[in-house]
């Protein structure tokens, strides 16, 4: 992935003890989706990664379910 800018209006600080940053970059590929990054220091990111993967899977399942019922 190659980023060529930051979408400042979509960036935020997360509500958590370590206050990780959610940073959204513009994709250098004009057809590509924005690139989402969580920047977190001093914490184990495995649980966060698992949560993001589960959210992605649930999003795909809900999208597929919606498409088959319309």
PDB file with one MODEL, atoms N, CA, C and O in Angstrom:
MODEL        1
ATOM      1  N   UNK A   1       0.839  -1.178   0.000  1.00  0.00           N
ATOM      2  CA  UNK A   1       0.000   0.000   0.000  1.00  0.00           C
ATOM      3  C   UNK A   1       0.887   1.245   0.000  1.00  0.00           C
ATOM      4  O   UNK A   1       1.934   1.293   0.646  1.00  0.00           O
ATOM      5  N   UNK A   2       0.436   2.231  -0.735  1.00  0.00           N
ATOM      6  CA  UNK A   2       1.149   3.503  -0.775  1.00  0.00           C
ATOM      7  C   UNK A   2       0.148   4.609  -0.475  1.00  0.00           C
ATOM      8  O   UNK A   2      -0.898   4.710  -1.117  1.00  0.00           O
ATOM      9  N   UNK A   3       0.481   5.429   0.500  1.00  0.00           N
ATOM     10  CA  UNK A   3      -0.373   6.558   0.873  1.00  0.00           C
ATOM     11  C   UNK A   3       0.237   7.828   0.317  1.00  0.00           C
ATOM     12  O   UNK A   3       1.455   7.935   0.170  1.00  0.00           O
ATOM     13  N   UNK A   4      -0.631   8.803   0.006  1.00  0.00           N
ATOM     14  CA  UNK A   4      -0.100  10.068  -0.491  1.00  0.00           C
ATOM     15  C   UNK A   4      -0.680  11.276   0.234  1.00  0.00           C
ATOM     16  O   UNK A   4      -0.540  12.402  -0.243  1.00  0.00           O
ATOM     17  N   UNK A   5      -1.323  11.067   1.365  1.00  0.00           N
ATOM     18  CA  UNK A   5      -1.858  12.167   2.152  1.00  0.00           C
ATOM     19  C   UNK A   5      -2.628  11.650   3.343  1.00  0.00           C
ATOM     20  O   UNK A   5      -2.814  10.444   3.502  1.00  0.00           O
ATOM     21  N   UNK A   6      -3.073  12.569   4.179  1.00  0.00           N
ATOM     22  CA  UNK A   6      -3.846  12.214   5.373  1.00  0.00           C
ATOM     23  C   UNK A   6      -5.216  12.857   5.288  1.00  0.00           C
ATOM     24  O   UNK A   6      -5.334  14.035   4.950  1.00  0.00           O
ATOM     25  N   UNK A   7      -6.267  12.077   5.597  1.00  0.00           N
ATOM     26  CA  UNK A   7      -7.626  12.601   5.667  1.00  0.00           C
ATOM     27  C   UNK A   7      -7.860  13.056   7.110  1.00  0.00           C
ATOM     28  O   UNK A   7      -8.404  12.314   7.928  1.00  0.00           O
ATOM     29  N   UNK A   8      -7.438  14.288   7.404  1.00  0.00           N
ATOM     30  CA  UNK A   8      -7.436  14.814   8.775  1.00  0.00           C
ATOM     31  C   UNK A   8      -8.822  14.735   9.403  1.00  0.00           C
ATOM     32  O   UNK A   8      -8.945  14.425  10.588  1.00  0.00           O
ATOM     33  N   UNK A   9      -9.863  15.011   8.629  1.00  0.00           N
ATOM     34  CA  UNK A   9     -11.223  15.020   9.170  1.00  0.00           C
ATOM     35  C   UNK A   9     -11.685  13.639   9.629  1.00  0.00           C
ATOM     36  O   UNK A   9     -12.651  13.536  10.385  1.00  0.00           O
ATOM     37  N   UNK A  10     -11.010  12.572   9.184  1.00  0.00           N
ATOM     38  CA  UNK A  10     -11.390  11.215   9.583  1.00  0.00           C
ATOM     39  C   UNK A  10     -10.483  10.658  10.681  1.00  0.00           C
ATOM     40  O   UNK A  10     -10.747   9.572  11.197  1.00  0.00           O
ATOM     41  N   UNK A  11      -9.436  11.370  11.042  1.00  0.00           N
ATOM     42  CA  UNK A  11      -8.519  10.927  12.086  1.00  0.00           C
ATOM     43  C   UNK A  11      -9.102  11.283  13.450  1.00  0.00           C
ATOM     44  O   UNK A  11      -9.821  12.271  13.600  1.00  0.00           O
ATOM     45  N   UNK A  12      -8.770  10.447  14.446  1.00  0.00           N
ATOM     46  CA  UNK A  12      -9.275  10.717  15.795  1.00  0.00           C
ATOM     47  C   UNK A  12      -8.422   9.986  16.827  1.00  0.00           C
ATOM     48  O   UNK A  12      -7.626   9.105  16.506  1.00  0.00           O
ATOM     49  N   UNK A  13      -8.621  10.382  18.056  1.00  0.00           N
ATOM     50  CA  UNK A  13      -7.999   9.708  19.176  1.00  0.00           C
ATOM     51  C   UNK A  13      -9.049   8.769  19.758  1.00  0.00           C
ATOM     52  O   UNK A  13     -10.190   9.170  19.990  1.00  0.00           O
ATOM     53  N   UNK A  14      -8.662   7.526  19.991  1.00  0.00           N
ATOM     54  CA  UNK A  14      -9.600   6.524  20.487  1.00  0.00           C
ATOM     55  C   UNK A  14      -9.765   6.656  22.005  1.00  0.00           C
ATOM     56  O   UNK A  14      -8.858   7.108  22.705  1.00  0.00           O
ATOM     57  N   UNK A  15     -10.938   6.252  22.497  1.00  0.00           N
ATOM     58  CA  UNK A  15     -11.197   6.247  23.932  1.00  0.00           C
ATOM     59  C   UNK A  15     -10.631   4.968  24.523  1.00  0.00           C
ATOM     60  O   UNK A  15     -11.271   3.916  24.489  1.00  0.00           O
ATOM     61  N   UNK A  16      -9.443   5.067  25.058  1.00  0.00           N
ATOM     62  CA  UNK A  16      -8.769   3.920  25.651  1.00  0.00           C
ATOM     63  C   UNK A  16      -7.696   4.450  26.588  1.00  0.00           C
ATOM     64  O   UNK A  16      -7.315   5.618  26.508  1.00  0.00           O
ATOM     65  N   UNK A  17      -7.211   3.589  27.476  1.00  0.00           N
ATOM     66  CA  UNK A  17      -6.200   4.009  28.450  1.00  0.00           C
ATOM     67  C   UNK A  17      -4.940   4.554  27.781  1.00  0.00           C
ATOM     68  O   UNK A  17      -4.333   5.501  28.281  1.00  0.00           O
ATOM     69  N   UNK A  18      -4.549   3.969  26.666  1.00  0.00           N
ATOM     70  CA  UNK A  18      -3.329   4.402  25.960  1.00  0.00           C
ATOM     71  C   UNK A  18      -3.608   5.479  24.908  1.00  0.00           C
ATOM     72  O   UNK A  18      -2.674   5.982  24.285  1.00  0.00           O
ATOM     73  N   UNK A  19      -4.871   5.836  24.703  1.00  0.00           N
ATOM     74  CA  UNK A  19      -5.285   6.856  23.716  1.00  0.00           C
ATOM     75  C   UNK A  19      -4.641   6.655  22.346  1.00  0.00           C
ATOM     76  O   UNK A  19      -3.939   7.538  21.852  1.00  0.00           O
ATOM     77  N   UNK A  20      -4.879   5.490  21.730  1.00  0.00           N
ATOM     78  CA  UNK A  20      -4.304   5.266  20.397  1.00  0.00           C
ATOM     79  C   UNK A  20      -4.899   6.221  19.369  1.00  0.00           C
ATOM     80  O   UNK A  20      -6.017   6.714  19.526  1.00  0.00           O
ATOM     81  N   UNK A  21      -4.137   6.468  18.330  1.00  0.00           N
ATOM     82  CA  UNK A  21      -4.588   7.339  17.250  1.00  0.00           C
ATOM     83  C   UNK A  21      -5.100   6.507  16.089  1.00  0.00           C
ATOM     84  O   UNK A  21      -4.467   5.529  15.690  1.00  0.00           O
ATOM     85  N   UNK A  22      -6.241   6.894  15.552  1.00  0.00           N
ATOM     86  CA  UNK A  22      -6.808   6.289  14.340  1.00  0.00           C
ATOM     87  C   UNK A  22      -6.466   7.268  13.223  1.00  0.00           C
ATOM     88  O   UNK A  22      -6.991   8.381  13.190  1.00  0.00           O
ATOM     89  N   UNK A  23      -5.600   6.863  12.318  1.00  0.00           N
ATOM     90  CA  UNK A  23      -5.143   7.754  11.248  1.00  0.00           C
ATOM     91  C   UNK A  23      -5.621   7.180   9.921  1.00  0.00           C
ATOM     92  O   UNK A  23      -5.460   5.990   9.653  1.00  0.00           O
ATOM     93  N   UNK A  24      -6.212   8.040   9.093  1.00  0.00           N
ATOM     94  CA  UNK A  24      -6.721   7.610   7.788  1.00  0.00           C
ATOM     95  C   UNK A  24      -5.926   8.339   6.701  1.00  0.00           C
ATOM     96  O   UNK A  24      -5.895   9.568   6.641  1.00  0.00           O
ATOM     97  N   UNK A  25      -5.288   7.541   5.852  1.00  0.00           N
ATOM     98  CA  UNK A  25      -4.488   8.082   4.757  1.00  0.00           C
ATOM     99  C   UNK A  25      -5.240   7.963   3.442  1.00  0.00           C
ATOM    100  O   UNK A  25      -6.048   7.053   3.264  1.00  0.00           O
ATOM    101  N   UNK A  26      -4.975   8.879   2.522  1.00  0.00           N
ATOM    102  CA  UNK A  26      -5.497   8.731   1.166  1.00  0.00           C
ATOM    103  C   UNK A  26      -4.611   7.721   0.448  1.00  0.00           C
ATOM    104  O   UNK A  26      -3.399   7.677   0.656  1.00  0.00           O
ATOM    105  N   UNK A  27      -5.229   6.927  -0.386  1.00  0.00           N
ATOM    106  CA  UNK A  27      -4.533   5.886  -1.127  1.00  0.00           C
ATOM    107  C   UNK A  27      -3.929   6.506  -2.393  1.00  0.00           C
ATOM    108  O   UNK A  27      -4.599   7.263  -3.096  1.00  0.00           O
ATOM    109  N   UNK A  28      -2.663   6.182  -2.680  1.00  0.00           N
ATOM    110  CA  UNK A  28      -2.028   6.670  -3.902  1.00  0.00           C
ATOM    111  C   UNK A  28      -2.716   6.106  -5.143  1.00  0.00           C
ATOM    112  O   UNK A  28      -2.670   6.717  -6.211  1.00  0.00           O
ATOM    113  N   UNK A  29      -3.348   4.949  -5.005  1.00  0.00           N
ATOM    114  CA  UNK A  29      -4.124   4.351  -6.093  1.00  0.00           C
ATOM    115  C   UNK A  29      -5.475   5.059  -6.135  1.00  0.00           C
ATOM    116  O   UNK A  29      -6.242   4.942  -5.179  1.00  0.00           O
ATOM    117  N   UNK A  30      -5.794   5.785  -7.195  1.00  0.00           N
ATOM    118  CA  UNK A  30      -7.056   6.529  -7.242  1.00  0.00           C
ATOM    119  C   UNK A  30      -8.298   5.639  -7.096  1.00  0.00           C
ATOM    120  O   UNK A  30      -9.362   6.132  -6.723  1.00  0.00           O
ATOM    121  N   UNK A  31      -8.177   4.348  -7.383  1.00  0.00           N
ATOM    122  CA  UNK A  31      -9.307   3.434  -7.246  1.00  0.00           C
ATOM    123  C   UNK A  31      -9.286   2.703  -5.895  1.00  0.00           C
ATOM    124  O   UNK A  31     -10.220   1.971  -5.568  1.00  0.00           O
ATOM    125  N   UNK A  32      -8.232   2.903  -5.126  1.00  0.00           N
ATOM    126  CA  UNK A  32      -8.089   2.200  -3.854  1.00  0.00           C
ATOM    127  C   UNK A  32      -8.861   2.873  -2.725  1.00  0.00           C
ATOM    128  O   UNK A  32      -9.146   4.069  -2.766  1.00  0.00           O
ATOM    129  N   UNK A  33      -9.188   2.076  -1.726  1.00  0.00           N
ATOM    130  CA  UNK A  33      -9.872   2.572  -0.533  1.00  0.00           C
ATOM    131  C   UNK A  33      -8.877   3.337   0.344  1.00  0.00           C
ATOM    132  O   UNK A  33      -7.670   3.114   0.251  1.00  0.00           O
ATOM    133  N   UNK A  34      -9.378   4.235   1.193  1.00  0.00           N
ATOM    134  CA  UNK A  34      -8.483   4.894   2.147  1.00  0.00           C
ATOM    135  C   UNK A  34      -7.779   3.844   3.018  1.00  0.00           C
ATOM    136  O   UNK A  34      -8.299   2.749   3.229  1.00  0.00           O
ATOM    137  N   UNK A  35      -6.606   4.193   3.511  1.00  0.00           N
ATOM    138  CA  UNK A  35      -5.800   3.279   4.322  1.00  0.00           C
ATOM    139  C   UNK A  35      -5.955   3.672   5.785  1.00  0.00           C
ATOM    140  O   UNK A  35      -5.588   4.779   6.179  1.00  0.00           O
ATOM    141  N   UNK A  36      -6.502   2.760   6.591  1.00  0.00           N
ATOM    142  CA  UNK A  36      -6.724   3.008   8.018  1.00  0.00           C
ATOM    143  C   UNK A  36      -5.589   2.413   8.830  1.00  0.00           C
ATOM    144  O   UNK A  36      -5.183   1.272   8.611  1.00  0.00           O
ATOM    145  N   UNK A  37      -5.076   3.205   9.776  1.00  0.00           N
ATOM    146  CA  UNK A  37      -3.965   2.777  10.617  1.00  0.00           C
ATOM    147  C   UNK A  37      -4.268   3.147  12.056  1.00  0.00           C
ATOM    148  O   UNK A  37      -4.770   4.236  12.331  1.00  0.00           O
ATOM    149  N   UNK A  38      -3.962   2.237  12.979  1.00  0.00           N
ATOM    150  CA  UNK A  38      -4.028   2.562  14.402  1.00  0.00           C
ATOM    151  C   UNK A  38      -2.595   2.675  14.894  1.00  0.00           C
ATOM    152  O   UNK A  38      -1.796   1.751  14.742  1.00  0.00           O
ATOM    153  N   UNK A  39      -2.282   3.825  15.486  1.00  0.00           N
ATOM    154  CA  UNK A  39      -0.955   4.038  16.061  1.00  0.00           C
ATOM    155  C   UNK A  39      -1.085   3.978  17.570  1.00  0.00           C
ATOM    156  O   UNK A  39      -1.812   4.761  18.182  1.00  0.00           O
ATOM    157  N   UNK A  40      -0.364   3.031  18.157  1.00  0.00           N
ATOM    158  CA  UNK A  40      -0.482   2.799  19.591  1.00  0.00           C
ATOM    159  C   UNK A  40       0.901   2.484  20.129  1.00  0.00           C
ATOM    160  O   UNK A  40       1.649   1.724  19.514  1.00  0.00           O
ATOM    161  N   UNK A  41       1.241   3.051  21.253  1.00  0.00           N
ATOM    162  CA  UNK A  41       2.573   2.859  21.823  1.00  0.00           C
ATOM    163  C   UNK A  41       2.468   2.217  23.200  1.00  0.00           C
ATOM    164  O   UNK A  41       1.634   2.613  24.014  1.00  0.00           O
ATOM    165  N   UNK A  42       3.310   1.231  23.457  1.00  0.00           N
ATOM    166  CA  UNK A  42       3.406   0.635  24.773  1.00  0.00           C
ATOM    167  C   UNK A  42       2.300  -0.335  25.126  1.00  0.00           C
ATOM    168  O   UNK A  42       1.981  -0.494  26.304  1.00  0.00           O
ATOM    169  N   UNK A  43       1.702  -0.990  24.141  1.00  0.00           N
ATOM    170  CA  UNK A  43       0.617  -1.919  24.424  1.00  0.00           C
ATOM    171  C   UNK A  43       0.680  -3.083  23.442  1.00  0.00           C
ATOM    172  O   UNK A  43       1.261  -2.960  22.363  1.00  0.00           O
ATOM    173  N   UNK A  44       0.091  -4.195  23.809  1.00  0.00           N
ATOM    174  CA  UNK A  44       0.027  -5.376  22.946  1.00  0.00           C
ATOM    175  C   UNK A  44      -1.119  -5.186  21.959  1.00  0.00           C
ATOM    176  O   UNK A  44      -2.266  -5.001  22.367  1.00  0.00           O
ATOM    177  N   UNK A  45      -0.819  -5.229  20.680  1.00  0.00           N
ATOM    178  CA  UNK A  45      -1.814  -4.937  19.645  1.00  0.00           C
ATOM    179  C   UNK A  45      -2.558  -6.167  19.137  1.00  0.00           C
ATOM    180  O   UNK A  45      -3.435  -6.039  18.283  1.00  0.00           O
ATOM    181  N   UNK A  46      -2.233  -7.340  19.635  1.00  0.00           N
ATOM    182  CA  UNK A  46      -2.862  -8.551  19.104  1.00  0.00           C
ATOM    183  C   UNK A  46      -4.377  -8.558  19.306  1.00  0.00           C
ATOM    184  O   UNK A  46      -5.119  -8.956  18.408  1.00  0.00           O
ATOM    185  N   UNK A  47      -4.836  -8.123  20.471  1.00  0.00           N
ATOM    186  CA  UNK A  47      -6.278  -8.103  20.724  1.00  0.00           C
ATOM    187  C   UNK A  47      -6.961  -7.071  19.827  1.00  0.00           C
ATOM    188  O   UNK A  47      -8.057  -7.313  19.321  1.00  0.00           O
ATOM    189  N   UNK A  48      -6.315  -5.923  19.631  1.00  0.00           N
ATOM    190  CA  UNK A  48      -6.871  -4.900  18.742  1.00  0.00           C
ATOM    191  C   UNK A  48      -6.965  -5.422  17.312  1.00  0.00           C
ATOM    192  O   UNK A  48      -7.963  -5.192  16.629  1.00  0.00           O
ATOM    193  N   UNK A  49      -5.935  -6.118  16.862  1.00  0.00           N
ATOM    194  CA  UNK A  49      -5.933  -6.665  15.511  1.00  0.00           C
ATOM    195  C   UNK A  49      -7.036  -7.701  15.341  1.00  0.00           C
ATOM    196  O   UNK A  49      -7.721  -7.720  14.319  1.00  0.00           O
ATOM    197  N   UNK A  50      -7.207  -8.558  16.336  1.00  0.00           N
ATOM    198  CA  UNK A  50      -8.269  -9.564  16.283  1.00  0.00           C
ATOM    199  C   UNK A  50      -9.643  -8.885  16.214  1.00  0.00           C
ATOM    200  O   UNK A  50     -10.511  -9.319  15.456  1.00  0.00           O
ATOM    201  N   UNK A  51      -9.838  -7.836  16.993  1.00  0.00           N
ATOM    202  CA  UNK A  51     -11.109  -7.101  16.974  1.00  0.00           C
ATOM    203  C   UNK A  51     -11.360  -6.494  15.599  1.00  0.00           C
ATOM    204  O   UNK A  51     -12.470  -6.585  15.073  1.00  0.00           O
ATOM    205  N   UNK A  52     -10.336  -5.875  15.014  1.00  0.00           N
ATOM    206  CA  UNK A  52     -10.499  -5.286  13.679  1.00  0.00           C
ATOM    207  C   UNK A  52     -10.798  -6.358  12.632  1.00  0.00           C
ATOM    208  O   UNK A  52     -11.609  -6.136  11.733  1.00  0.00           O
ATOM    209  N   UNK A  53     -10.151  -7.510  12.741  1.00  0.00           N
ATOM    210  CA  UNK A  53     -10.423  -8.589  11.796  1.00  0.00           C
ATOM    211  C   UNK A  53     -11.860  -9.082  11.935  1.00  0.00           C
ATOM    212  O   UNK A  53     -12.531  -9.340  10.935  1.00  0.00           O
ATOM    213  N   UNK A  54     -12.330  -9.212  13.173  1.00  0.00           N
ATOM    214  CA  UNK A  54     -13.711  -9.651  13.398  1.00  0.00           C
ATOM    215  C   UNK A  54     -14.705  -8.625  12.854  1.00  0.00           C
ATOM    216  O   UNK A  54     -15.717  -9.002  12.263  1.00  0.00           O
ATOM    217  N   UNK A  55     -14.431  -7.341  13.045  1.00  0.00           N
ATOM    218  CA  UNK A  55     -15.318  -6.305  12.501  1.00  0.00           C
ATOM    219  C   UNK A  55     -15.355  -6.373  10.979  1.00  0.00           C
ATOM    220  O   UNK A  55     -16.414  -6.209  10.374  1.00  0.00           O
ATOM    221  N   UNK A  56     -14.206  -6.614  10.359  1.00  0.00           N
ATOM    222  CA  UNK A  56     -14.152  -6.750   8.907  1.00  0.00           C
ATOM    223  C   UNK A  56     -14.956  -7.945   8.415  1.00  0.00           C
ATOM    224  O   UNK A  56     -15.667  -7.856   7.414  1.00  0.00           O
ATOM    225  N   UNK A  57     -14.839  -9.057   9.122  1.00  0.00           N
ATOM    226  CA  UNK A  57     -15.592 -10.260   8.754  1.00  0.00           C
ATOM    227  C   UNK A  57     -17.085 -10.017   8.911  1.00  0.00           C
ATOM    228  O   UNK A  57     -17.868 -10.367   8.028  1.00  0.00           O
ATOM    229  N   UNK A  58     -17.484  -9.418  10.029  1.00  0.00           N
ATOM    230  CA  UNK A  58     -18.905  -9.136  10.269  1.00  0.00           C
ATOM    231  C   UNK A  58     -19.453  -8.181   9.210  1.00  0.00           C
ATOM    232  O   UNK A  58     -20.589  -8.337   8.760  1.00  0.00           O
ATOM    233  N   UNK A  59     -18.656  -7.199   8.814  1.00  0.00           N
ATOM    234  CA  UNK A  59     -19.070  -6.262   7.770  1.00  0.00           C
ATOM    235  C   UNK A  59     -19.330  -7.002   6.461  1.00  0.00           C
ATOM    236  O   UNK A  59     -20.325  -6.747   5.784  1.00  0.00           O
ATOM    237  N   UNK A  60     -18.427  -7.922   6.108  1.00  0.00           N
ATOM    238  CA  UNK A  60     -18.605  -8.708   4.880  1.00  0.00           C
ATOM    239  C   UNK A  60     -19.846  -9.592   4.961  1.00  0.00           C
ATOM    240  O   UNK A  60     -20.597  -9.699   3.992  1.00  0.00           O
ATOM    241  N   UNK A  61     -20.063 -10.227   6.114  1.00  0.00           N
ATOM    242  CA  UNK A  61     -21.230 -11.097   6.285  1.00  0.00           C
ATOM    243  C   UNK A  61     -22.511 -10.280   6.158  1.00  0.00           C
ATOM    244  O   UNK A  61     -23.440 -10.684   5.458  1.00  0.00           O
ATOM    245  N   UNK A  62     -22.565  -9.133   6.832  1.00  0.00           N
ATOM    246  CA  UNK A  62     -23.762  -8.295   6.767  1.00  0.00           C
ATOM    247  C   UNK A  62     -23.995  -7.760   5.360  1.00  0.00           C
ATOM    248  O   UNK A  62     -25.134  -7.679   4.900  1.00  0.00           O
ATOM    249  N   UNK A  63     -22.919  -7.398   4.683  1.00  0.00           N
ATOM    250  CA  UNK A  63     -23.039  -6.912   3.307  1.00  0.00           C
ATOM    251  C   UNK A  63     -23.568  -8.015   2.403  1.00  0.00           C
ATOM    252  O   UNK A  63     -24.442  -7.770   1.571  1.00  0.00           O
ATOM    253  N   UNK A  64     -23.043  -9.234   2.558  1.00  0.00           N
ATOM    254  CA  UNK A  64     -23.492 -10.376   1.755  1.00  0.00           C
ATOM    255  C   UNK A  64     -24.949 -10.701   2.051  1.00  0.00           C
ATOM    256  O   UNK A  64     -25.726 -10.973   1.136  1.00  0.00           O
ATOM    257  N   UNK A  65     -25.322 -10.672   3.330  1.00  0.00           N
ATOM    258  CA  UNK A  65     -26.705 -10.954   3.735  1.00  0.00           C
ATOM    259  C   UNK A  65     -27.648  -9.921   3.136  1.00  0.00           C
ATOM    260  O   UNK A  65     -28.735 -10.257   2.667  1.00  0.00           O
ATOM    261  N   UNK A  66     -27.227  -8.673   3.156  1.00  0.00           N
ATOM    262  CA  UNK A  66     -28.051  -7.595   2.596  1.00  0.00           C
ATOM    263  C   UNK A  66     -28.233  -7.778   1.086  1.00  0.00           C
ATOM    264  O   UNK A  66     -29.315  -7.538   0.550  1.00  0.00           O
ATOM    265  N   UNK A  67     -27.177  -8.199   0.415  1.00  0.00           N
ATOM    266  CA  UNK A  67     -27.254  -8.373  -1.047  1.00  0.00           C
ATOM    267  C   UNK A  67     -28.161  -9.542  -1.427  1.00  0.00           C
ATOM    268  O   UNK A  67     -28.839  -9.486  -2.453  1.00  0.00           O
ATOM    269  N   UNK A  68     -28.182 -10.575  -0.632  1.00  0.00           N
ATOM    270  CA  UNK A  68     -28.997 -11.740  -0.970  1.00  0.00           C
ATOM    271  C   UNK A  68     -30.471 -11.536  -0.632  1.00  0.00           C
ATOM    272  O   UNK A  68     -31.324 -12.284  -1.109  1.00  0.00           O
ATOM    273  N   UNK A  69     -30.777 -10.526   0.188  1.00  0.00           N
ATOM    274  CA  UNK A  69     -32.162 -10.272   0.564  1.00  0.00           C
ATOM    275  C   UNK A  69     -32.772  -9.073  -0.160  1.00  0.00           C
ATOM    276  O   UNK A  69     -33.897  -8.679   0.149  1.00  0.00           O
ATOM    277  N   UNK A  70     -32.056  -8.491  -1.109  1.00  0.00           N
ATOM    278  CA  UNK A  70     -32.623  -7.351  -1.845  1.00  0.00           C
ATOM    279  C   UNK A  70     -32.930  -7.723  -3.267  1.00  0.00           C
ATOM    280  O   UNK A  70     -33.412  -6.888  -4.033  1.00  0.00           O
TER     281      UNK A  70
ENDMDL
END
